[in-house]
Amino acid sequence: MKLLQVPTANLETRIKEELEENPALELDEEKHDEGADELKDEFSENGEEDFEEADGSEDEYDNIDVSEYVREGDDEVGDYKLRDDNYPEEDEGRQLPFKTEISFYEMLIDQLGLLKLEEKEQIIAEQIVGSIDEDGYLRRETPAIVDDLAFRQNISATNEEVESLINRIQQFDPPGVAARDLQECLLIQLKRQKEEGGHVDLAIKAINKYFDEFTKKHYEKIQRGMNISDEEMKEMMHQIIRLNPKPGGNVGEINKAETYVVPDFFIINNSGKLELTLNSRNAPELRISEGYRDMLKEYDRGSKKDKRQKEAVLFIKQKIDAAKWFIDAIKQRQHTLLSTMNAIMEHQYNFFLTGDETELKPMILKDIAEKTNLDISTVSRVANSKFVQTEFGTYRLKFFFSESLSTESGEEVSTREVKKILSDLIEGEDKKHPLSDERLTELLQEKGYNIARRTVAKYREQLNIPVARLRKGL
């Protein structure tokens, strides 16, 4: 179960840990095992030193059976490998994307290097940049930053010194970074545009004096207060809505190395037939160490078996058993992943052919558990932690699970299908007169979906779509 939850991107690290802990397990391309060689030397020597006393009685050493470990060609040990022919050659050469851009935090630090700061200023500036969140905002109050510098950096700074450097950092890219709130973020961007020759005076005035009305979309109050024409109002709002409310959101995640999802599965459409493959990273070339197996053969052929050799053999058997168990666990992981994904693919076949979300069928964990004869908890672990790459994008498996809703004809449809239609209705609405939840309910019912207004409101919130009043435009 623990291995099943490990993402493909982290599986190599988990295998590396096992390889380091168990010298009897090795990668197939490794033909030399230093640990095995060292133990083999010890195993063959007739020196005075003994191995550490093993737990158990003398009988434990007198009845050691290694026959099942040394049979030539034995699948249990000799050919105990992970790979088979289920991984196509083209998957071997598949190149997964690497992170090429720097993180948001690194981008800001790089710009700090252009300011030519004194040592104290540099420490203060780094503290400020380190306090900026992933959206690009400086949420920490100036006095709190002063305290942080005093207690953590042993730097005595004034509020004025910190504010001066905040103002300089606010000139960094992306525009709006290091703002304390949305109003300041928008003003920083507008002032930058003005410096570049933009006609943004009206927009600056609106955000300065009518920000509360702006957030509530009370455009009539703004227009009356500023005494401007309809055309001027429209042009001003066009400038404002083009601003970025989250200047750090499009750059990357602060202090995070991974910005790409490594898919666990690939589904391709081969002339109308779907083909599923497991990411080849899930099938490492693991096998039992030949060096350890040879030592057991040597022991089996020998006539003189002293206590030290018997203790070594018990150690070797233990490590081989652990290696076999780990390879079995990886095999079981592969089987469970493929079995689960194949059942999902078959259930949502039309979606994987077309990419149309309205083609998604109702599907719950129990449906897949029954098809695969797996526990619901096992299916849940796969669905919550794995991704599939398709020609339409990369999806988390839980995306394909949804409850059902009945139509007028009694047909069961996926709630995700209803959400897609709801989203399309809102996207196509007249922004001057956005659709209320009541009207959306009527439109869905006209399309044959038996749905209540409160359910429409719930789906709208799940789609992160605001109420009609906040969707209103000019």
Secondary structure, DSSP 8 states (H G I E B T S, - for coil): -HHHHS-HHHHHHHHHHHHHH-TTEEETT----HHHHHHHHHHH---S------SS-THHHHT---HHHH-TT-TTTTT--S--S-S-HHHHT-------S--HHHHHHHHHTTS---HHHHHHHHHHHHTB-TTSBB-S-HHHHHHHHHHHS-----HHHHHHHHHHHTTSSSTTTTBSSHHHHHHHHHHHHHHTT---HHHHHHHHH-HHHHHTT-HHHHHHHHT--HHHHHHHHHHHHTS-S-TTTTT--TT-S--S---SEEEEEETTEEEEEE-GGGS--EEE-HHHHHHHHHHHH-S---HHHHHHHHHHHHHHHHHHHHHHHHHHHHHHHHHHHHHHHHHTHHHHHH--GGG---B-HHHHHHHHT--HHHHHHHHHH-EEEETTEEEEGGGG-B-EEEBTTS-EEEHHHHHHHHHHHHHTS-TTS---HHHHHHHHHHTTB---HHHHHHHHHHTT---HHHH---
